Amino acid sequence: MNWFQKEIVLPRMGRGFHLITHEILANLPELHRYKIGLANLFIQHTSASLAINENADPTVRQDFESHFSQMVPENAPYYMHTYEGADDMPAHIKASMLGSSLTIPISEGRFNLGTWQGIYLCEHRDHARRRRLVVTLQGSIRSS
């Protein structure tokens, strides 16, 4: 059983649901070494989250943003945590709902995702910073 860990810094992205599968793979050449295993992706932030969903139709990501913005509105009169901006408390709630980590199976050096699945950065702030992911790989190394 081999372990590997690294940090990936994603570029600044605006509010919304962003497909980041290719960015992760481009920064993770070590994945190809693994025959079988698990990848854990963890975002080190409280106002953004990770998810796996539709990777083909961009309107799915737009619908996610529309739905979450209605479900968790800004400026709710009962929010007490308001000094970081109207989008901050809703961002924390959305991040808690969606989660900060993903576990993805590794098969023959690749993420074993479904045909239409992609990894999303769910950015819940209007003016976000660059986001940091910690990627941990665990598994059996492929034979040379």
N, C-alpha and C positions, 0 to 999 in steps of 0.2 A: 504494500500500500504506500503510495507516494502522495505527498502534499506539496502544494505550491500556492503562494499568495502574492498578489500585487495590487496596487492602487491604480485606478484609471481615472483621469480627470476629463470630464466631458466639457465641451465648450458651453458657453452661456446660451441658453435657449429661452425663448419667450414662453409665456403661459400657454399650456396646452399639453397634449399627449403626443410625444415624439417617438418615432420608431428609431431605436438606437442599436439594433442587432449588429449592423455592419460596423459601427464605431467600436463596439466591444470586441468583435472578432478581429478587427484591424489592429487592436492593441493587445491581443492575447494570442500570439503565435505559439505559446506554450501548450495551448489546448490540443494541438495536433499530436503531441507526445502520448496522450492518454488513450488506451484501448477501451476502457470502461471506467465509469466513475460518476461523480457528481460535481457540479459547479454550483457554488453559492455566490450570489451577487447581493451585496449589501450597500445601501446608499447611506452615507454619513450625514444625513440632514433630516430635519423635522418638518420641513415645508415642501418636500417633494417625495415621490414614491416610485415604486417599480411595479410593473404588471406585465403579463403576457396576454396578448390578444391578437386580433386580426391584423395581418401585415400587408394585405393587398389593396383594400379600398380605403383611401384616406378619409372618406366621410365618416367612417367608424370612429376615428380619433376626434373628429369635430363633434360628433354626437356625444362622445364621452365628456368632452369639455362642457358642452351645453347642459348636459344632464347634471353633472356635478356642480356646476355654477348655480343651477336652480335648486338642487337638493341642499346645498350648503351655501347660502347666500352671504354676501358681504353686508356689513353694517347691521347685523341683527341686534335689536335693542338689548338683548340679554348678554352679549359679549362683554366681558370685563377686560380682556387682554386686547387693547386697541391701540396702544402707543407705537406699534411698529407698522401701522398702516391698516387700511380696511381689508386688504387681502390676506393679512397674516394669520389671524385666528382661523378663518375658513381653510387656509392652507394646512394648518396643523391638523384640523379635523379630517380633511381629505386624505392626508398622508397616513393618519391612523387607520382610516377605513381601508385603504388600499394596501398598506404595508411597506416595510423598508427592505425586505429581502425576497429573493427568489431562489428556488433550488431547481436545477435543470439537469436531467441525465446527460451523460457524455457517452457516446458510442462511436468507436473507431475514429477518434480525434475530432469529433464534431458535436455541437449541441444537438440533442435528439429532440428537436421541436417538431410539431406537426406541420403539415404542408403550408397552412395559412397562419401559422403562429409567428409572432415577432415579439421582441422585448421592447417595452415602452419605458421611457422616462416620463413620468407624470409630473409636470412642472406646475405647481399651484400658485406661484407668485408672479406678479406682473413684471417685476424687475429683479429677476433671480441672478444669483452668482453662478460661477462655474460649479458643477456638482461633482463630488468625489464618490467613486464606487470602490469597494474592496471586493476583489474576486478571489475566491478560494477554490482551488481544484483539489480533488481527492480521488484517487483511483489507481488502477493498474497501468503501468507504462507499456506502450506497444513495443514489440520486439523489432530490432533493426533489420 
